[in-house]
Amino acid sequence: MLCNEIKTNHMKEKSTGAAIILNFLLPGGGYMYMGRIVTGVVALVVFTLCFFIMSAPAASSIWFFANLVMAFDMTQLARKRRQLV
């Protein structure tokens, strides 16, 4: 029980805005900040590959769209974490 309380208190301290900004600056950074390490690393690898494989305009378009999706996901994750508290 104490472990769950510690996790809940730790989750409560996470800022959705900070996670969104981190995802904008470093793809996957917001996920890592929110505790979704594997998702963050996968996002970072996928975006890095996109930038190396695709042209800059195409990669930029995908990056922008993906940031919108990740921002929405961050708000949903934060909402779920608030419900756990």
RAUR-V274942 format. One record per pair of residues at least 12 apart in sequence whose ideal C-beta (glycine too) atoms are under 10 Angstrom apart, sorted by the first residue. I is the first residue (numbers start at 1). J is the second residue. D is the distance in Angstrom with one decimal. If there is no record, write none. Layout:
[[I,J,D] [I,J,D]]
This chain:
[[4,84,8.9] [7,35,8.8] [7,81,9.7] [7,84,8.6] [8,81,8.3] [8,84,6.0] [8,85,5.5] [9,85,8.3] [10,35,8.1] [10,81,9.9] [11,34,8.3] [11,35,7.1] [11,77,9.5] [11,78,9.0] [11,80,9.5] [11,81,4.5] [11,82,8.6] [11,84,6.9] [11,85,7.2] [12,81,7.3] [12,82,7.8] [12,84,9.0] [12,85,5.4] [14,30,9.6] [14,33,6.8] [14,34,5.5] [14,35,7.5] [14,74,9.4] [14,77,8.8] [14,78,7.0] [14,81,7.0] [15,30,9.9] [15,33,8.4] [15,34,9.4] [15,74,9.8] [15,78,8.4] [16,30,8.8] [16,34,8.4] [16,71,8.8] [16,74,5.5] [16,75,5.8] [16,76,9.7] [16,77,8.0] [16,78,4.2] [16,79,8.7] [16,81,9.3] [16,82,9.6] [17,30,9.8] [17,71,9.7] [17,74,8.9] [17,75,9.8] [17,78,9.5] [18,30,7.6] [18,33,6.5] [18,34,9.2] [18,74,9.4] [19,31,7.5] [19,32,9.1] [19,33,5.1] [19,34,5.1] [19,35,9.9] [19,36,9.6] [19,40,10.0] [19,70,8.7] [19,71,8.6] [19,73,9.4] [19,74,4.6] [19,75,9.1] [19,77,7.9] [19,78,7.5] [20,33,9.8] [20,67,8.1] [20,68,10.0] [20,70,7.6] [20,71,4.7] [20,72,9.5] [20,73,9.7] [20,74,5.3] [20,75,8.0] [20,78,9.7] [21,33,9.5] [21,71,9.6] [21,74,9.9] [22,34,9.0] [22,40,9.1] [22,70,9.9] [22,74,9.2] [23,40,8.6] [23,43,7.8] [23,66,8.7] [23,67,6.1] [23,69,9.8] [23,70,4.7] [23,71,6.9] [23,73,9.0] [23,74,6.8] [24,63,9.2] [24,64,9.6] [24,67,5.5] [24,70,8.6] [24,71,8.1] [26,40,8.9] [26,43,9.3] [26,44,7.0] [26,47,9.1] [27,40,8.4] [27,42,9.9] [27,43,5.0] [27,44,5.4] [27,45,9.1] [27,46,7.7] [27,47,3.9] [27,48,7.9] [27,50,9.1] [27,51,9.4] [27,63,7.0] [27,66,7.2] [27,67,7.8] [27,70,7.8] [28,40,3.7] [28,41,6.3] [28,42,7.1] [28,43,3.4] [28,44,3.8] [28,45,8.1] [28,46,8.4] [28,47,7.3] [28,48,9.5] [28,70,8.4] [29,43,8.6] [29,44,7.7] [29,70,9.9] [30,43,8.8] [30,67,9.4] [30,70,6.5] [30,71,8.3] [30,73,8.9] [30,74,5.6] [30,77,9.2] [31,43,6.1] [31,44,8.9] [31,70,7.4] [31,73,8.2] [31,74,8.0] [31,77,8.4] [32,44,8.4] [33,74,9.2] [34,73,9.4] [34,74,6.7] [34,77,5.7] [34,78,7.6] [34,81,8.0] [35,77,8.9] [35,81,8.9] [36,73,9.3] [36,74,9.7] [36,77,7.4] [39,70,9.4] [39,73,8.9] [39,77,9.7] [40,70,9.8] [43,66,7.8] [43,70,7.2] [46,62,9.4] [46,66,8.5] [47,59,8.1] [47,62,8.0] [47,63,6.4] [47,66,7.2] [47,67,9.7] [50,62,5.7] [50,63,7.4] [50,66,8.8] [51,63,7.8]]
